Each structure stands twice: as C-alpha cells, then as structure tokens.
C-alpha cells in the first residue's frame, strides 16, 4: 500500500509529524544507537498499535454525507489532520471546519485533545467547485418558499375557511366559465361570501384606482396601491370558483377573504389590483 507521509524522512531519523514525543523515539535507531528493523505494519487495534514507533488511531471521518476510515498518528496536530483530509476529499484546509467535541484546534496534537480509537471526526466545508456551482441566495430562497408552499394544506381544507365553504355555493353567485379568462365586467362582482359568511360584492373603480368592497353594513374604498398582494386557490369540488384574499397589511390577520369568485375573472382581478392590466 501507499506509505504514510513522512516515512522516508523518518527512516533517516528526522522527527517529522509522527516522529514521536515524550519518551518515544524516532523510527530507525535503538536507545544504544544501533540500527534496528522496523516491525511490519499491521492493523490498528482498539488500544492503538505502534507502527514504527508511531501510535496510530482509527478515525471515522464524515464529510458531505461521505464516510472515510483514516489511520492517523496520535502525535500529529490538527493542522496535519486537515492536510490528510485535503488529500482524501479535495477540500482545502482553509475551507475546513473539523469538529471533535467542538472545533478541532490546529496547534494541538490528537493525543492532547484525547482523541480515541474509533472517534468520529465531522468535517464541514465546500470545495471551490461547490461554491461556484451553488445557486444564488435569491434563487435558493425562492425554491425554499415554493417547497414550503407545496407542503401546506390546501386553503379550502383549513378550519377557518371550512365554516364558510360548508355553507355551500350561494344561490345568487355569478355564473362561472371554467377554462376561460375574461376582463372584469362593467358591473360589480356580487353574490360572494366574506370570512364572516356575509354577502360581499367587489366593484373596481378604475378611473379612481380604487377597489370598493361592499357589504350590507358598509362599503370600504381601498386605493389599489394599498393592496400588497392577492392570493387565490380553486375550491375543491367546485374548481370553477376560487377563494381569494386581498392583503391589506403585513400579517395574515390583515387578509380580506372572499369566497366563490368566478374563475374567469381571477386573473383579471389580480392584474388589475397589482397594476399589471392594461385597458384600451
């Protein structure tokens, strides 16, 4: 197999990397100075074996969902371990965060921080190619929002909306035309319910740039610019009608809900309120 880094230097008696510390001696010389043979390299036991005077431990490295079994010297430093990880993964040492009971100190040896045989070493970091290939933060955020929306329960199944939808379709609601998009009619959209189950009508005053929301009690005149967003969703079992909300403030409590909006007018309502619709 491939020799450990520094083996040639050690054969010459140089204390490089795992050259030993304390009472350990550099490989290649006996205490009396006589030459001695290196013992054959063997596997590492749970207690840690000495390989040519170097005590090794088996480490379980984990990076980017990949697992690595590494034999490494107890008297090597965290910085040297990072170089070993670089050779295995291609991850530059400067971009590594190596975790063993916290962030691994580069200047201390594995023995000093009490790394034991079979210890798990977590590595966090991205290669240069990974960094270049990653999506922009904006794109990633948009994907997360979309994924989150897909997980949500359909609006029409939520308890707060069921109490209105369970009343059924209003008898005087305007007829719908599925699969067709039409401009807003010249008359108000009427016969719909609001969140309290009362009748509501929508009047679009284009010349005044206002939306009038009328109920039996009063009429609210809202500037189009005060409406931050419009959301809608088909009603299950009655997909030719939508439930729709006009966002009047920053929280969900500021949404004004309207139920049983004919589907052919949904896009026209959104475009008109959000200033995208052009009339000639």
C-alpha positions as CSV (number, residue, x, y, z in Angstrom):
1,X,0.0,0.0,0.0
2,X,0.9,3.7,-0.1
3,X,3.4,4.8,2.5
4,X,2.3,7.3,5.2
5,X,3.5,10.9,4.6
6,X,7.0,11.4,6.1
7,X,8.0,7.7,6.1
8,X,11.2,8.4,4.1
9,X,12.2,11.3,6.4
10,X,11.5,9.0,9.4
11,X,13.8,6.3,8.0
12,X,16.5,8.9,8.2
13,X,15.8,9.6,11.9
14,X,14.0,13.0,11.3
15,X,11.3,13.8,13.9
16,X,8.7,14.7,11.2
17,X,4.9,14.6,12.0
18,X,4.7,11.3,13.9
19,X,8.4,11.3,14.9
20,X,7.3,10.8,18.5
21,X,7.0,12.8,21.6
22,X,8.0,12.4,25.3
23,X,9.8,9.1,25.7
24,X,9.0,8.0,22.1
25,X,12.0,7.7,19.8
26,X,12.2,8.4,16.1
27,X,12.0,5.3,14.0
28,X,15.2,3.7,12.8
29,X,17.5,3.8,15.9
30,X,17.6,1.9,19.2
31,X,18.4,3.6,22.5
32,X,22.1,2.5,22.2
33,X,22.3,3.9,18.7
34,X,22.2,0.5,16.9
35,X,20.2,0.1,13.8
36,X,17.1,-1.9,14.2
37,X,14.5,-3.2,11.8
38,X,11.0,-1.6,11.6
39,X,8.3,-4.0,12.6
40,X,5.8,-4.9,9.9
41,X,2.9,-2.6,9.6
42,X,-0.3,-4.1,10.9
43,X,-3.9,-3.2,11.5
44,X,-4.8,-0.9,14.5
45,X,-6.5,-2.5,17.5
46,X,-8.9,-0.8,19.9
47,X,-6.0,0.0,22.2
48,X,-3.9,1.7,19.4
49,X,-0.8,0.0,18.0
50,X,2.6,1.3,17.4
51,X,3.7,1.4,13.8
52,X,7.4,2.0,13.6
53,X,7.3,3.9,16.9
54,X,4.2,5.8,15.9
55,X,1.0,5.2,17.8
56,X,-2.0,5.3,15.4
57,X,-5.7,5.6,15.9
58,X,-8.5,4.8,13.6
59,X,-10.8,7.7,12.8
60,X,-14.2,7.8,11.3
61,X,-14.4,10.9,9.1
62,X,-17.7,12.2,7.8
63,X,-17.9,14.9,5.1
64,X,-20.7,15.8,2.7
65,X,-22.6,12.5,3.6
66,X,-19.4,10.5,2.7
67,X,-17.6,8.4,5.2
68,X,-13.8,7.9,5.4
69,X,-11.8,5.4,7.6
70,X,-8.5,7.0,8.4
71,X,-5.5,5.7,10.3
72,X,-3.6,8.7,11.8
73,X,-0.9,9.4,14.3
74,X,-1.8,10.5,17.8
75,X,1.1,12.9,17.9
76,X,0.1,14.7,14.7
77,X,-1.5,18.1,15.0
78,X,-5.0,19.3,13.9
79,X,-3.3,21.2,11.1
80,X,-1.7,18.0,9.8
81,X,-5.0,16.2,10.1
82,X,-6.5,18.9,7.9
83,X,-3.8,18.2,5.2
84,X,-4.8,14.5,5.4
85,X,-8.5,15.4,4.9
86,X,-7.5,17.6,1.9
87,X,-5.8,14.6,0.3
88,X,-8.9,12.5,0.7
89,X,-11.6,15.0,-0.2
90,X,-10.0,17.8,-2.1
91,X,-11.4,20.2,0.5
92,X,-8.7,22.9,1.1
93,X,-7.6,23.2,4.8
94,X,-8.6,26.9,4.9
95,X,-12.2,25.9,4.0
96,X,-12.5,23.1,6.5
97,X,-14.2,23.1,9.9
98,X,-13.1,19.9,11.7
99,X,-15.3,19.0,14.7
100,X,-14.3,16.8,17.6
101,X,-16.0,17.8,20.8
102,X,-16.1,21.2,19.4
103,X,-13.8,22.9,16.8
104,X,-10.6,21.0,16.4
105,X,-7.6,23.2,17.5
106,X,-4.9,23.2,14.7
107,X,-1.9,23.7,17.1
108,X,-2.6,20.8,19.4
109,X,-2.0,17.1,18.8
110,X,-4.7,14.5,18.7
111,X,-3.2,13.0,21.9
112,X,-3.5,16.3,23.7
113,X,-7.2,16.7,22.9
114,X,-7.8,13.0,23.9
115,X,-8.8,11.6,20.5
116,X,-9.5,7.9,21.0
117,X,-9.6,4.9,18.6
118,X,-12.8,4.9,16.6
119,X,-13.5,8.6,17.2
120,X,-15.9,10.4,14.8
121,X,-14.5,13.4,13.1
122,X,-17.0,15.7,11.4
123,X,-15.8,17.9,8.6
124,X,-17.8,20.9,7.3
125,X,-16.9,22.9,4.2
126,X,-17.3,23.2,0.5
127,X,-14.8,22.8,-2.3
128,X,-14.2,25.7,-4.7
129,X,-16.3,24.0,-7.4
130,X,-19.2,23.5,-5.0
131,X,-19.2,27.2,-4.2
132,X,-19.2,28.2,-7.8
133,X,-22.0,25.7,-8.7
134,X,-24.3,26.6,-5.9
135,X,-27.5,28.7,-6.6
136,X,-27.6,32.3,-5.8
137,X,-29.1,33.1,-2.4
138,X,-32.2,34.6,-4.0
139,X,-32.8,31.5,-6.2
140,X,-32.3,29.2,-3.2
141,X,-34.7,31.3,-1.1
142,X,-37.4,31.2,-3.8
143,X,-37.0,27.4,-4.0
144,X,-37.4,27.0,-0.3
145,X,-40.5,29.2,-0.3
146,X,-42.0,27.2,-3.1
147,X,-41.3,23.9,-1.4
148,X,-42.8,25.2,1.8
149,X,-46.0,26.2,0.0
150,X,-46.3,22.8,-1.6
151,X,-46.2,21.2,1.9
152,X,-49.0,23.3,3.2
153,X,-52.6,22.0,3.5
154,X,-54.9,23.4,0.8
155,X,-56.6,26.6,2.0
156,X,-60.1,25.2,1.4
157,X,-59.4,22.4,3.9
158,X,-58.3,24.7,6.7
159,X,-60.8,25.0,9.6
160,X,-61.0,28.8,9.3
161,X,-62.3,28.5,5.7
162,X,-64.4,25.4,6.1
163,X,-67.0,27.2,8.2
164,X,-67.8,29.4,5.3
165,X,-67.4,26.9,2.4
166,X,-69.6,24.4,4.2
167,X,-72.5,26.7,3.8
168,X,-72.4,25.8,0.1
169,X,-72.4,27.9,-3.1
170,X,-74.6,31.0,-2.8
171,X,-77.7,30.8,-4.8
172,X,-77.2,34.3,-6.3
173,X,-73.5,34.0,-7.1
174,X,-72.4,35.0,-10.6
175,X,-72.1,32.1,-13.1
176,X,-68.6,30.8,-13.8
177,X,-66.9,29.8,-17.1
178,X,-64.1,27.2,-16.5
179,X,-61.0,27.3,-18.7
180,X,-61.7,30.9,-19.9
181,X,-60.1,34.2,-18.9
182,X,-62.2,37.3,-19.2
183,X,-61.8,41.0,-18.4
184,X,-63.7,42.4,-15.5
185,X,-67.4,43.0,-16.1
186,X,-68.7,46.6,-16.1
187,X,-71.0,45.7,-13.2
188,X,-69.8,44.7,-9.6
189,X,-68.9,41.1,-8.9
190,X,-71.7,40.0,-6.4
191,X,-73.3,37.1,-4.6
192,X,-70.0,36.1,-2.8
193,X,-69.3,35.5,0.9
194,X,-66.7,37.1,3.1
195,X,-65.0,35.5,6.1
196,X,-67.9,36.0,8.4
197,X,-70.3,34.4,6.0
198,X,-71.9,37.7,5.0
199,X,-72.6,38.7,1.4
200,X,-70.0,40.8,-0.3
201,X,-69.6,42.5,-3.7
202,X,-66.4,43.8,-5.4
203,X,-66.5,47.0,-7.5
204,X,-63.4,48.0,-9.5
205,X,-63.3,51.8,-9.9
206,X,-60.6,52.0,-12.5
207,X,-60.9,55.8,-13.1
208,X,-60.3,56.3,-9.3
209,X,-57.8,53.5,-9.0
210,X,-59.8,52.0,-6.1
211,X,-61.4,48.7,-5.1
212,X,-64.7,49.0,-3.3
213,X,-65.6,46.1,-1.0
214,X,-69.3,46.4,-0.2
215,X,-71.3,44.5,2.4
216,X,-74.8,45.0,3.8
217,X,-73.5,47.3,6.5
218,X,-70.9,49.5,4.7
219,X,-68.6,49.9,1.7
220,X,-64.8,50.1,2.1
221,X,-63.0,52.2,-0.6
222,X,-59.4,50.9,-0.9
223,X,-56.7,52.5,-3.1
224,X,-55.2,49.8,-5.3
225,X,-51.8,50.8,-4.1
226,X,-52.7,49.9,-0.5
227,X,-53.2,46.2,-1.5
228,X,-49.9,44.4,-1.1
229,X,-50.8,41.1,-2.7
230,X,-53.6,38.9,-3.9
231,X,-53.8,35.2,-3.4
232,X,-56.3,32.7,-4.6
233,X,-57.0,29.0,-4.8
234,X,-59.7,26.8,-6.5
235,X,-62.3,25.4,-4.2
236,X,-62.1,21.6,-4.1
237,X,-65.1,20.0,-5.8
238,X,-66.0,23.4,-7.3
239,X,-62.9,24.3,-9.3
240,X,-64.8,26.7,-11.4
241,X,-64.8,29.0,-8.4
242,X,-62.0,30.4,-6.2
243,X,-61.4,31.7,-2.7
244,X,-59.4,34.9,-2.8
245,X,-57.7,37.2,-0.3
246,X,-56.6,40.8,-0.6
247,X,-53.5,41.5,1.6
248,X,-54.0,44.9,3.3
249,X,-51.2,44.7,5.9
250,X,-48.1,42.7,6.9
251,X,-49.8,39.8,8.7
252,X,-52.3,37.1,7.8
253,X,-54.8,38.9,10.1
254,X,-54.9,41.7,7.5
255,X,-56.1,39.4,4.7
256,X,-59.6,40.1,3.5
257,X,-61.1,36.8,2.3
258,X,-63.8,36.5,-0.5
259,X,-65.3,33.1,-1.4
260,X,-66.9,31.8,-4.6
261,X,-65.1,34.1,-7.1
262,X,-65.9,33.0,-10.7
263,X,-62.7,31.5,-12.1
264,X,-62.8,33.5,-15.4
265,X,-62.2,36.8,-13.5
266,X,-59.4,35.6,-11.2
267,X,-56.5,36.7,-13.4
268,X,-58.1,39.9,-14.3
269,X,-58.7,40.8,-10.6
270,X,-55.0,40.1,-9.8
271,X,-53.7,42.0,-12.7
272,X,-56.0,45.0,-12.0
273,X,-55.2,45.3,-8.3
274,X,-51.5,44.8,-8.8
275,X,-51.3,47.3,-11.6
276,X,-50.5,44.9,-14.5
277,X,-53.7,45.1,-16.5
278,X,-53.9,47.4,-19.5
279,X,-57.2,48.7,-20.7
280,X,-57.7,50.3,-24.1
